[in-house]
Amino acid sequence: MSRIFVTGGSGRLGRSVVAGLAGAGHQVVSVDRDAVPNEQLPAGAVQHTADLLAPGVAERLIRETTPDAVIHLAAIAVPFSAPEDVIFSTNTRLAFAVMSAATAAGVPKIVTASSPTALGYGSPAGWMPPSFPLNEQTPPRPWNAYALSKLIAEQTMEMFAAAQGDKIRYAAFRPCYVISPEEWQGAPTQQGHTVRERLEDPALSAPALFNYVDARDVADFLDVLLAKMDGIPNGQTFFVGAKDALAAAPLAELFPRFLPGSGPLTEHLTGTSPAFSIDKARELLGWEPKRTWRTELTPPFEGIDTASLNDENRHGLVPAGSTSKETP
C-alpha cells in the first residue's frame, strides 16, 4: 500500500482516479480548489482544498503528507474554456509547481497528465500525421494554448528526469477523451453531448478522431504504472485509451469523410480498430483497458445501418438520428 498525492482529485477524471486508487488499497490524498461532498469521498481517501499556484502551497502540502507518489491532474481541462493566455499560464505553472515541489521533497514517483491534443489534430490550417494509428512517436504539432501547455508539461517532466537521473522516477500519460462512469448512464460528456449522441452522429466524435477512455481504466493504468515505474526507462510518456474507437462504423469508412485525404493512411483501421495505439502501455507495463462503449453503455447501443452510413458518406450527409444538420 502506498500514499498517493493526487492533484485535481475533484475533477471528472480525478474523482475516478481517487476512487480507483483507494479501491486498490492505497491511501489517497486528493488536492483541489474545490472539495467533493465528504459522503462521496471513498474510504482510504482524504481531501485538502488548496490553490496549488499560491507560493509554497504545493511544497507544504507534499511535505506534510509525505506521499510515495504524486499524480498531477489539476489543470484547465477544456481547450478555449478560458482566454488562451490564462490556459497557458495556469497549466504550465501548475505542472512546474507540482513537479518541482514533489522533486524538492524527494517523492520517489511523479506522474503528470498530458493530452492527445498535443499532436495537433483539428488544426484550422490542416493536419495530417505520417501514419495511423497515432502513437508516442507521432510528431506533436500543438495549435492552441491547451495543447501546447500539455506538451510543455511532458517536457517539464523530461527536464526533471534528465536532472535527477534514476533517483526519482517520472512519467507522463495522455488520456484519451475521458468518459466518467455516470456518462454511460446518459449524463453529458465534457463537450455537452451524451455518449449515445456521439455514437449516433459521427461528426461529434470526429474532432477527437473518435478516441475515448473510461475514467476507471485510467485509474487502473495509473495503479499499474506506479507499480512498474522502477522497472522501465525513466521519463516515459504513454497514450491511455480504449482498445476500440467511439464509432459504430469502422474508421476506415469514417476518416475519408472527416479527414479528407487520409484514406491511404487509414484504410487498415477496419473493424473496431482505434486511431490511437496503446501498444506502448501494453508492452512496457502489461496494462490492458477493461471497458468499452459496447460493454458499458446503458441501455446498449443498437447501432446504425452501416450500409446507410456508407451511402450518406458518399453524399456528405450526417447519419440519421444526428443532433447536427451541418456537414463538417
N, C-alpha and C positions, 0 to 999 in steps of 0.2 A: 504494500500500500504506500502511495506517495501523497504528498501535499502539493496540489497544483493550483497555481495562481492564474485565474482566467480574467482578462480584461474584456469589457463589453459583454459580460455574462448575462445581462438582462435583455439582450437583443434577440432578433429572430433566430440566428444561428446559436448565439451564446446560451440561450435557455436550454437547447437540446444538448450542447456540449457539456454544460454544467450537470444536467441530469444524467447524461450518459456516463461521464467520468465518475460521478458519485455512485451510480448504479454498478459500476465496475469495481467499487471498493475503495476508491481514492477519497481523500479529504480534499474538498474543493473550496477555494477562496474566490468568490465572484466579486469583481470590482466594476462598478458602472456609475455614471452620473445619476441614473435612475434605479430604484430598487423594485424588485418584484414583490408582490404580497408574500408575507412570511409563510402563509399556508401553501404557497406554490413552490417554496424552496425545498428541494429534495433532502432527505436525510443524508448527513455527511457533508453538507454544504453550508457555508456561512457567506454573508454578503456585506460589502462595505460600499457606501456611496461616496464618491470622490471625483474630483476633476484632476485627471492624470496629467494635464498640461500645467497645472499650478506648480510653481517652483518647489522642488523637493518632495512632492507628494508621492510620486511613483516609488522613489527610492525608500522613503519612510515606510510605506505600506509593505514593500517587499522585504525589507529588513525586519519589520515587526512580525510578519507571518512566516518567515523562514521557509519558503517553498522549495521543493525539489525540482520543480519545473515551472516555467512561465509560458502561457499561451496567450498571445496578443491578438485579440479580435476587434478591439474598440476602434471605430472609425466612422466617418460619414459614409454610409454604406451604399448610397444610391447616386449614380452619376447625375450631375446637373440639379441635384436637390438643394443646392446652396450655390452661392457665387463661386466661380471657378477658383479664385484666389483663396477663398475660405476652405474649400475642399482640399486644395493642395497643401496649404499651410497646416490645417488641422491633422490630416492623415500622416503627413511626413513627420511632423513634430511629435505626434503620438508614438509612431513607430520608433523614432530615435529615443524619445524619453523612456519608454518602457524597456527597450533592449539595452540601452545604456545603464539604466538603474539595475536591471537584472544582472548585467555583466559586472557592474561595480560591486554588487552584493555577492558575487560568486555563485549564482544559481547555476547548477550543472547542465540544465537543458532549457533552451529558449527557442520557442517556435512563434513565427509570425504569419498572419493571414495575408495572402496576396489576392489576386483575381485573374481569371482567364482574360479579362478585358485588356490586360497588358499587351496582348498580341495585336490589338488594334482593329479587330473586325468591326464593321459598321461605319468605318470612316467615310465621311461625306466625299472625300477625294478619291474613294475607291480603295479596295483592299483585296489582295489575293495571296494566299500563302504559297510556299513552294510545293506543298503536298498535303494530303489528308491521309489519315487522321492527324489532327494537331497534337503536338507533344511538347515536352520541355525543351526540345531543340528548335522549335519553330521561332524564327526571329521576332522579338517584340517590336511593335510599332504603335505605341500608345498615341491617341489623338485627342484626349481630353484630360482634365486635371485629375479625375478619379483614377483612370488607368495609369497615368504617369505616377501618381502617388503610390500606387500598389507596386509598380516596378521599382520605385525607389525604396520601398520597404524591403523588397528582396535584396536589393543592392546594399542596403544598410545591414541586413543580416549577414551578407557575404563579407562586408567590411569587418564586422566584429569577428567572424570566423577566421579571417585572414590574420587578424591581430592576435587572436587567442590561441591559434593552433588547435590542439585537441584538448586543451584544459577545460573548455566549455563547448558543449555540443549545440549546434544551431541548425535550424531548418525553416523552410517556408512552404506553404501549401496554397494552391489555387482552387478553392472550392467552386464548383460549377453553380449554376442558378439554384439557390437553396430552396427546397420545399420543406416547410416545417410540418410536423405531424397533423396539426389541425387543418392544414390546407388540403390534405387528401379528403377531408370531410366537406369541403366547399368554402372554407374561409379564403378571402382574397390573397393572392400571391403578392410578391414585392411590387409588381407593376400594376396591381389592381384587378387583374383578371383571375378567374379561377383556373385550376389545373385543367378542368374539363374544357373550358373555353379555349385554352391554349392548344389542346389536342384537336378540337373541332375546327379551329381556324389556324392553319399553319403560319399565317402571317404574323401571329402574335409571338410565336416561339422562334421564328426565323431570325430576328435581330440578334438573338443569343446563340445562333447556329444550333438550336434545338438541344442545348446542353442543360443538364439539371443534376441534382443530387439530393437525396433525402438527408435532412439535417442530422438524423440519428446515425447515418453511415459516416458522416464527418466526425462525429464523436467517437465512433468505433475506430476510424482511421487514426485519430489523434492518440487514442489509447495504445494502438499497435505501434505508432511512430515513437512515442515516448519509451516504450519497452525496448525498441530495437535501435535507437539512435546511437548507442555506443558501438554498434557493430557495422555501421555503414559509413561511407565517406562523409566528412563534415560539410555543412553548408549546402545541403541539397534542397531543391525545390521540386514539389510534386503537384501534378494535377490530381484532383479528387472529384470524381464524378460517378454517375450511374454507369452501368455496363451497357445501356442502350440509349436511344435518343428519345426526346419528348416529342414523338411524332407517331401518327398512326400509319404512315406510309414510309417506305424506305427512303433514306436521304438521297440515294441515287436518283430518285424521281423528283424530290423536292428542291434540291440545290440548284439545278439549272434554272428554275423559276426565280428563286430568291437571290442567287448569286450568279448573275449571268457570266458565262464563260468558264464556269467551274466544272462543267460536265466531265472533261477528261481527267480531272483530279478526284472526282467524287463517284465515278461510275462503279467503283468497287464497294461503296458503302451500301450494300444490299442488306435485306433482312432488317434486323434491328440494330445494325452497326451504328455507333455514335460518331460524331465528328471529332471528339476529343479522346485521346488514348490515356488509359490509366495503367499501361503496362509497366511503367517505372515503379509505381507503388506496389504492383503485384510482384514484380521480380525482386526488388530490394527489400520489401517489407513482408511479403506474403499476404497483403491485405486484399480483400475482395468485398465489394459492396453487396449488401444483402437484399436491398429493396429496389423495386422499380415501380413505375406507374401501373404496370399490369398487375402487381401484387397488392398495391396499397390503395388505389383509388376506390372510394366508396360512394355509390354503388359502382361496380365495374363498368369500364367504358365499353360501349357496344361497338365502337369503331365506325368508320365511314367506308363507303364503297370505293375501293382503290381504283377500279376502272373509271368510275365517275370522276374521281380526283384527277386521274391522268388526262381525261378529256378537258377538264377545266384548266389544267396546266397549259394545254396547248392553246387555249383561248385567253389565257391570262386572267381567269376569273378566280374569285375567292370561293372555297368549298361551301356547299350548303350547310346551314347551321352556324355560319360565321357571325361574329358580333361586329364585323367591319365590312364595309362595302367598297373599300378602296383597295386597289392593287398596288403593292409596294414597288 
